[in-house]
Amino acid sequence: MENETELVKGCRAGKDSARKELYTLYSKQMLAVCYRYTGDMDVAYDVLHDGFIRIFTNFSFRGESSLGTWITKIMVTQALDYLRRERKIERLVTYEEQLPDIPDITAENGDALSEEVLMKFVAELPDGCRTVFNLYVFEEKTHKEIAKALHIKEHSSISQLHRAKYLLAKRIKEYRKHEEGKK
C-alpha cells in the first residue's frame, strides 16, 4: 500500500492484502505490548491474535489518532480483558505504612540496563503490579483512570505501582550485583 490512507481504505473494504500489510507493519510491536501486560509469551500471542481478529472484524478506525495508537489501544484493551477474565489482576489493598522503601538503583559507572532486560523484569512482576505499572508508565494513565479501568480503588492503583517500583528496583539491584560479580 502506498500510504496509511490507502491501508485504512483497504482494511475497511476487507481486502486481505491490506489486512496482511497491517499485520506485518504492527504485529511485532503489538506482540511486545501484549507481552508487557501478560508476562507470558504464549498468552501474548493469543491476545495479539484476538486483538487482530477484533480489528479485522470491525475496522472502526476514524483517524482521531494515529493508526498505531489506535491499534495499541485495542491491544491494551484485549490484554486487560484477558487479565480480568483470568482474574489475574490482584486486588491487593496495601496501606502506606506497609509499603517498603524503594531501594536506590542509580546506575553506578553509567551502567544502563538494556531495554530487553528491563522489559524482562517488567514481565516478571506479579499481574496486578505489572498491569498498573504498564498503564501508568507506558499508557500515561492517572491512578483515577487506572482504578476505573481495572475496577479497583484508586489507592490500590497507587499501592500496586509502588509495589511494582519496589520489586523492579530490587530486581535491578540484584541483577547489577550479579553482573558485577562476573567482572
MIBA-428273 format. One record per residue (C-alpha): x, y, z; residue number from 1; residue in one letter. Coordinates in nm, 3 decimals. Each point is the difference from the previous one (the first is absolute). Layout:
node x->X y->Y z->Z i->NUM aa->A $
...
END
This chain:
node x->0.000 y->0.000 z->0.000 i->1 aa->M $
node x->0.122 y->0.347 z->-0.079 i->2 aa->E $
node x->-0.095 y->0.168 z->0.325 i->3 aa->N $
node x->-0.200 y->-0.028 z->0.319 i->4 aa->E $
node x->-0.316 y->0.136 z->-0.165 i->5 aa->T $
node x->0.009 y->-0.273 z->-0.266 i->6 aa->E $
node x->0.069 y->-0.260 z->0.266 i->7 aa->L $
node x->-0.299 y->0.117 z->0.206 i->8 aa->V $
node x->-0.227 y->-0.001 z->-0.309 i->9 aa->K $
node x->0.114 y->-0.350 z->-0.087 i->10 aa->G $
node x->-0.062 y->-0.130 z->0.352 i->11 aa->C $
node x->-0.346 y->0.162 z->0.008 i->12 aa->R $
node x->-0.079 y->-0.170 z->-0.331 i->13 aa->A $
node x->0.114 y->-0.335 z->0.145 i->14 aa->G $
node x->0.290 y->-0.042 z->-0.244 i->15 aa->K $
node x->0.226 y->-0.282 z->0.112 i->16 aa->D $
node x->0.310 y->0.172 z->-0.141 i->17 aa->S $
node x->-0.068 y->0.307 z->0.217 i->18 aa->A $
node x->-0.064 y->-0.216 z->0.306 i->19 aa->R $
node x->0.322 y->-0.190 z->-0.060 i->20 aa->K $
node x->0.196 y->0.324 z->-0.034 i->21 aa->E $
node x->-0.155 y->0.143 z->0.316 i->22 aa->L $
node x->0.090 y->-0.317 z->0.188 i->23 aa->Y $
node x->0.354 y->0.003 z->-0.140 i->24 aa->T $
node x->0.049 y->0.365 z->0.092 i->25 aa->L $
node x->-0.129 y->-0.022 z->0.357 i->26 aa->Y $
node x->0.009 y->-0.362 z->0.125 i->27 aa->S $
node x->0.353 y->0.004 z->0.144 i->28 aa->K $
node x->-0.054 y->0.326 z->0.189 i->29 aa->Q $
node x->-0.344 y->-0.112 z->0.121 i->30 aa->M $
node x->0.138 y->-0.335 z->0.115 i->31 aa->L $
node x->0.238 y->0.195 z->0.224 i->32 aa->A $
node x->-0.297 y->0.198 z->0.139 i->33 aa->V $
node x->-0.197 y->-0.321 z->0.066 i->34 aa->C $
node x->0.302 y->-0.163 z->0.165 i->35 aa->Y $
node x->0.057 y->0.306 z->0.218 i->36 aa->R $
node x->-0.349 y->-0.048 z->0.143 i->37 aa->Y $
node x->-0.025 y->-0.379 z->0.018 i->38 aa->T $
node x->0.358 y->-0.093 z->0.091 i->39 aa->G $
node x->-0.044 y->-0.326 z->-0.194 i->40 aa->D $
node x->0.101 y->-0.031 z->-0.366 i->41 aa->M $
node x->-0.257 y->-0.270 z->-0.084 i->42 aa->D $
node x->-0.280 y->0.208 z->0.149 i->43 aa->V $
node x->0.138 y->0.311 z->-0.173 i->44 aa->A $
node x->-0.035 y->-0.175 z->-0.338 i->45 aa->Y $
node x->-0.359 y->-0.096 z->0.088 i->46 aa->D $
node x->-0.083 y->0.358 z->0.102 i->47 aa->V $
node x->0.167 y->0.132 z->-0.318 i->48 aa->L $
node x->-0.202 y->-0.242 z->-0.212 i->49 aa->H $
node x->-0.326 y->0.096 z->0.174 i->50 aa->D $
node x->0.085 y->0.368 z->-0.038 i->51 aa->G $
node x->0.055 y->-0.028 z->-0.375 i->52 aa->F $
node x->-0.319 y->-0.203 z->-0.039 i->53 aa->I $
node x->-0.182 y->0.282 z->0.179 i->54 aa->R $
node x->0.165 y->0.258 z->-0.228 i->55 aa->I $
node x->-0.081 y->-0.189 z->-0.319 i->56 aa->F $
node x->-0.354 y->-0.093 z->0.105 i->57 aa->T $
node x->-0.095 y->0.358 z->0.076 i->58 aa->N $
node x->0.249 y->0.242 z->-0.155 i->59 aa->F $
node x->-0.120 y->0.315 z->0.174 i->60 aa->S $
node x->0.308 y->0.224 z->-0.036 i->61 aa->F $
node x->-0.122 y->0.361 z->-0.034 i->62 aa->R $
node x->0.331 y->0.182 z->-0.026 i->63 aa->G $
node x->-0.029 y->0.178 z->0.336 i->64 aa->E $
node x->0.349 y->-0.125 z->0.085 i->65 aa->S $
node x->0.274 y->-0.175 z->-0.193 i->66 aa->S $
node x->-0.074 y->-0.350 z->-0.123 i->67 aa->L $
node x->0.274 y->-0.136 z->0.228 i->68 aa->G $
node x->-0.150 y->0.169 z->0.306 i->69 aa->T $
node x->-0.345 y->-0.139 z->-0.085 i->70 aa->W $
node x->0.136 y->-0.354 z->-0.042 i->71 aa->I $
node x->0.197 y->0.029 z->0.325 i->72 aa->T $
node x->-0.314 y->0.105 z->0.186 i->73 aa->K $
node x->-0.183 y->-0.307 z->-0.133 i->74 aa->I $
node x->0.284 y->-0.230 z->0.103 i->75 aa->M $
node x->0.017 y->0.151 z->0.350 i->76 aa->V $
node x->-0.376 y->-0.047 z->0.033 i->77 aa->T $
node x->0.031 y->-0.362 z->-0.117 i->78 aa->Q $
node x->0.278 y->-0.063 z->0.253 i->79 aa->A $
node x->-0.201 y->0.158 z->0.284 i->80 aa->L $
node x->-0.306 y->-0.204 z->-0.102 i->81 aa->D $
node x->0.213 y->-0.315 z->0.016 i->82 aa->Y $
node x->0.139 y->0.092 z->0.342 i->83 aa->L $
node x->-0.351 y->0.073 z->0.132 i->84 aa->R $
node x->-0.142 y->-0.320 z->-0.147 i->85 aa->R $
node x->0.277 y->-0.206 z->0.156 i->86 aa->E $
node x->-0.028 y->0.197 z->0.327 i->87 aa->R $
node x->0.369 y->0.088 z->-0.024 i->88 aa->K $
node x->-0.035 y->0.356 z->0.121 i->89 aa->I $
node x->0.072 y->-0.012 z->0.370 i->90 aa->E $
node x->-0.228 y->0.204 z->0.218 i->91 aa->R $
node x->0.254 y->0.057 z->0.271 i->92 aa->L $
node x->-0.064 y->0.281 z->0.240 i->93 aa->V $
node x->0.325 y->0.118 z->0.151 i->94 aa->T $
node x->0.021 y->0.276 z->0.252 i->95 aa->Y $
node x->0.274 y->0.260 z->-0.014 i->96 aa->E $
node x->0.171 y->-0.126 z->0.316 i->97 aa->E $
node x->0.029 y->-0.346 z->-0.160 i->98 aa->Q $
node x->0.178 y->0.128 z->-0.310 i->99 aa->L $
node x->0.372 y->-0.076 z->0.001 i->100 aa->P $
node x->0.254 y->0.267 z->-0.089 i->101 aa->D $
node x->0.112 y->-0.016 z->-0.360 i->102 aa->I $
node x->0.371 y->-0.087 z->-0.019 i->103 aa->P $
node x->0.233 y->0.245 z->-0.172 i->104 aa->D $
node x->0.082 y->-0.133 z->-0.348 i->105 aa->I $
node x->0.193 y->0.285 z->-0.150 i->106 aa->T $
node x->0.239 y->-0.136 z->-0.260 i->107 aa->A $
node x->0.351 y->-0.038 z->0.127 i->108 aa->E $
node x->0.266 y->0.078 z->-0.261 i->109 aa->N $
node x->-0.273 y->0.091 z->-0.250 i->110 aa->G $
node x->-0.109 y->-0.362 z->-0.041 i->111 aa->D $
node x->-0.345 y->0.034 z->-0.154 i->112 aa->A $
node x->-0.223 y->-0.303 z->-0.038 i->113 aa->L $
node x->-0.093 y->-0.108 z->-0.348 i->114 aa->S $
node x->-0.365 y->0.042 z->-0.096 i->115 aa->E $
node x->-0.021 y->-0.378 z->-0.046 i->116 aa->E $
node x->0.115 y->-0.068 z->0.357 i->117 aa->V $
node x->-0.229 y->0.266 z->0.145 i->118 aa->L $
node x->-0.304 y->-0.135 z->-0.193 i->119 aa->M $
node x->0.085 y->-0.349 z->0.128 i->120 aa->K $
node x->-0.008 y->0.133 z->0.355 i->121 aa->F $
node x->-0.334 y->0.174 z->-0.064 i->122 aa->V $
node x->-0.141 y->-0.326 z->-0.139 i->123 aa->A $
node x->0.105 y->-0.179 z->0.321 i->124 aa->E $
node x->-0.207 y->0.232 z->0.222 i->125 aa->L $
node x->-0.316 y->-0.143 z->0.159 i->126 aa->P $
node x->-0.301 y->0.053 z->-0.228 i->127 aa->D $
node x->-0.161 y->0.285 z->0.194 i->128 aa->G $
node x->0.326 y->0.190 z->0.040 i->129 aa->C $
node x->0.097 y->-0.054 z->-0.362 i->130 aa->R $
node x->-0.339 y->0.118 z->-0.127 i->131 aa->T $
node x->-0.004 y->0.319 z->0.208 i->132 aa->V $
node x->0.367 y->0.069 z->-0.082 i->133 aa->F $
node x->-0.066 y->-0.034 z->-0.374 i->134 aa->N $
node x->-0.309 y->0.219 z->0.008 i->135 aa->L $
node x->0.172 y->0.267 z->0.207 i->136 aa->Y $
node x->0.340 y->0.004 z->-0.170 i->137 aa->V $
node x->-0.067 y->-0.097 z->-0.361 i->138 aa->F $
node x->-0.361 y->0.108 z->-0.053 i->139 aa->E $
node x->0.044 y->0.308 z->0.227 i->140 aa->E $
node x->-0.328 y->-0.062 z->0.183 i->141 aa->K $
node x->-0.075 y->0.164 z->0.334 i->142 aa->T $
node x->-0.076 y->-0.210 z->0.306 i->143 aa->H $
node x->-0.361 y->0.109 z->-0.029 i->144 aa->K $
node x->-0.016 y->-0.124 z->-0.362 i->145 aa->E $
node x->0.175 y->-0.325 z->0.093 i->146 aa->I $
node x->-0.237 y->-0.060 z->0.290 i->147 aa->A $
node x->-0.299 y->0.050 z->-0.227 i->148 aa->K $
node x->0.141 y->-0.225 z->-0.276 i->149 aa->A $
node x->0.090 y->-0.282 z->0.239 i->150 aa->L $
node x->-0.299 y->0.039 z->0.234 i->151 aa->H $
node x->0.225 y->0.052 z->0.301 i->152 aa->I $
node x->0.038 y->0.281 z->0.252 i->153 aa->K $
node x->0.232 y->0.286 z->-0.087 i->154 aa->E $
node x->0.208 y->-0.078 z->0.308 i->155 aa->H $
node x->0.045 y->-0.357 z->-0.126 i->156 aa->S $
node x->0.142 y->0.139 z->-0.324 i->157 aa->S $
node x->0.245 y->0.216 z->0.195 i->158 aa->I $
node x->0.099 y->-0.298 z->0.216 i->159 aa->S $
node x->0.048 y->-0.229 z->-0.300 i->160 aa->Q $
node x->0.220 y->0.257 z->-0.173 i->161 aa->L $
node x->0.210 y->0.048 z->0.313 i->162 aa->H $
node x->0.034 y->-0.377 z->0.037 i->163 aa->R $
node x->0.097 y->-0.032 z->-0.369 i->164 aa->A $
node x->0.269 y->0.268 z->0.039 i->165 aa->K $
node x->0.129 y->-0.168 z->0.316 i->166 aa->Y $
node x->0.017 y->-0.343 z->-0.167 i->167 aa->L $
node x->0.165 y->0.141 z->-0.313 i->168 aa->L $
node x->0.257 y->0.194 z->0.202 i->169 aa->A $
node x->0.078 y->-0.310 z->0.206 i->170 aa->K $
node x->0.033 y->-0.215 z->-0.314 i->171 aa->R $
node x->0.223 y->0.258 z->-0.173 i->172 aa->I $
node x->0.222 y->0.023 z->0.308 i->173 aa->K $
node x->0.035 y->-0.381 z->0.007 i->174 aa->E $
node x->0.074 y->-0.005 z->-0.372 i->175 aa->Y $
node x->0.270 y->0.265 z->0.031 i->176 aa->R $
node x->0.157 y->-0.182 z->0.294 i->177 aa->K $
node x->-0.001 y->-0.323 z->-0.202 i->178 aa->H $
node x->0.150 y->0.175 z->-0.306 i->179 aa->E $
node x->0.266 y->0.163 z->0.218 i->180 aa->E $
node x->0.095 y->-0.343 z->0.134 i->181 aa->G $
node x->0.066 y->-0.121 z->-0.357 i->182 aa->K $
node x->0.262 y->0.271 z->-0.063 i->183 aa->K $
END
